[in-house]
């Protein structure tokens, strides 16, 4: 499983102090079949804990997800900032997610090189 985050999610996680290990844990839960919400179109919503707290009041991450393949964190928000995403936002995220899930390995490598995506490596403990 390769895990990526978009440039916007990279900024969000840095600002909120969310470690890459927390994002990896969210994908590991999805791989075990524990998905907080299936948003359709290859998107899932996973809860991520606030540093030093639990998941329930923490952050929500929208992820383009294909089991045993690729996961791309597309969007994140704090539960206390907003309840959910709007329908038009969801439709846009589905379109973006479908593009990333269907992208060839060369396109993903180019996106990483260009800074559009950042891969979360197994040994990456960056916050």
Secondary structure as GFF3:
##gff-version 3
##sequence-region A 1 127
A	DSSP	beta_strand	2	6	.	.	.	ID=ss1
A	DSSP	alpha_helix	7	16	.	.	.	ID=ss2
A	DSSP	alpha_helix	20	31	.	.	.	ID=ss3
A	DSSP	beta_strand	37	40	.	.	.	ID=ss4
A	DSSP	beta_strand	43	48	.	.	.	ID=ss5
A	DSSP	beta_strand	59	66	.	.	.	ID=ss6
A	DSSP	beta_strand	70	78	.	.	.	ID=ss7
A	DSSP	alpha_helix	87	102	.	.	.	ID=ss8
A	DSSP	alpha_helix	105	114	.	.	.	ID=ss9
A	DSSP	beta_strand	117	119	.	.	.	ID=ss10
###
